[in-house]
């Protein structure tokens, strides 16, 4: 096993990864940093960041870029915990499994208007990802759900293209899903 990756080195690598001008290249670069760091075991999170909470998944801030280019968040998923169908409010994101397994289901809009009314979604792909596997969301491809696939806590690392302080969730209604604004916060 290689030497542990310290926070300063991880931030330096992420700073380099997001330095390009287009979101696709940024996401590819960030994915490589996360996959390499998690897969070889160099990235270690403090124990306080690995603890689930009983009522919903935990969302803990690891780093906020002082220039506002990205944030790094650890999410902890207890048994049976998941997100509703949601978007990323127009922000790119790379998600990497740090511990356990998660199920990610991506959706495409197949009718309606996500901005004003009822939206019809169609599931596109469902994957079960394990340690060191990563995916990216680049708007307008940003609709998905995440669920813990294990009976024990799973942990994911998310790098967002800015501060993701809100999103839109989509609640089932007759004929599709209705969009609702949701503020996001961090778990203490």
Long-range contacts (C-beta under 8 A, 24 or more apart in sequence): 1-40, 1-41, 1-42, 2-40, 2-41, 2-42, 3-42, 4-42, 4-43, 4-44, 5-37, 5-42, 5-43, 5-44, 7-62, 7-63, 10-37, 10-43, 10-63, 11-63, 13-37, 14-63, 14-65, 14-70, 14-72, 14-159, 15-65, 15-69, 18-65, 18-69, 18-70, 18-161, 23-92, 23-138, 23-161, 24-138, 26-92, 26-161, 27-92, 27-94, 27-136, 27-138, 28-136, 30-70, 30-94, 30-136, 30-159, 31-94, 31-96, 31-134, 31-135, 31-136, 34-94, 34-96, 34-134, 34-157, 34-159, 35-96, 35-132, 35-133, 35-134, 38-96, 38-97, 38-98, 38-131, 38-132, 38-157, 39-131, 39-132, 43-98, 43-157, 45-74, 45-98, 45-155, 49-74, 49-76, 49-155, 50-74, 50-76, 50-99, 50-153, 50-155, 51-76, 51-153, 52-76, 52-77, 52-78, 52-81, 52-153, 53-78, 53-187, 54-78, 56-81, 57-81, 57-82, 57-83, 57-148, 58-187, 59-184, 59-185, 59-186, 59-187, 60-186, 60-187, 61-186, 62-157, 64-163, 68-162, 68-163, 69-161, 69-162, 70-159, 70-160, 70-161, 70-162, 71-159, 71-160, 71-162, 71-163, 71-164, 72-157, 72-158, 72-159, 73-157, 73-158, 73-159, 73-160, 73-164, 73-186, 74-98, 74-155, 74-156, 74-157, 74-158, 75-155, 75-156, 75-157, 75-158, 76-153, 76-154, 76-155, 77-102, 77-146, 77-147, 77-148, 77-153, 77-154, 77-155, 77-156, 78-148, 78-153, 79-148, 79-150, 79-151, 79-152, 79-153, 80-148, 81-147, 81-148, 82-145, 82-146, 82-147, 82-148, 83-144, 83-145, 83-146, 83-147, 83-169, 84-145, 84-169, 84-170, 84-171, 85-121, 85-143, 85-144, 85-145, 85-169, 85-170, 85-177, 86-143, 86-144, 86-145, 86-167, 86-168, 86-169, 86-170, 86-182, 87-114, 87-139, 87-142, 87-143, 87-167, 87-168, 87-170, 88-137, 88-139, 88-142, 88-160, 88-164, 88-167, 89-164, 89-166, 89-167, 89-168, 90-139, 90-142, 91-139, 91-142, 91-160, 91-161, 91-162, 91-164, 92-136, 92-137, 92-138, 92-139, 92-160, 92-161, 93-136, 93-137, 93-142, 93-158, 93-159, 93-160, 93-161, 93-164, 94-134, 94-135, 94-136, 94-158, 94-159, 95-134, 95-135, 95-136, 95-137, 95-146, 95-156, 95-157, 95-158, 96-132, 96-133, 96-134, 96-156, 96-157, 96-158, 97-129, 97-130, 97-131, 97-132, 97-133, 97-134, 97-154, 97-155, 97-156, 98-131, 98-155, 98-156, 98-157, 99-131, 99-153, 99-154, 99-155, 100-130, 100-131, 100-148, 100-149, 100-150, 100-152, 100-153, 100-154, 100-155, 101-128, 101-129, 101-130, 101-131, 101-148, 101-149, 101-150, 101-154, 102-128, 102-129, 102-146, 102-147, 102-148, 102-149, 102-154, 102-156, 103-127, 103-128, 103-129, 103-146, 103-147, 103-148, 103-149, 104-129, 104-135, 104-144, 104-145, 104-146, 105-144, 105-145, 105-147, 106-141, 106-143, 106-144, 107-143, 107-144, 107-145, 108-141, 108-143, 109-143, 111-176, 112-176, 114-168, 114-179, 115-179, 117-178, 117-179, 118-173, 118-175, 118-176, 118-177, 118-178, 119-170, 119-176, 119-177, 119-178, 119-179, 120-175, 120-176, 120-177, 121-170, 121-176, 121-177, 143-170
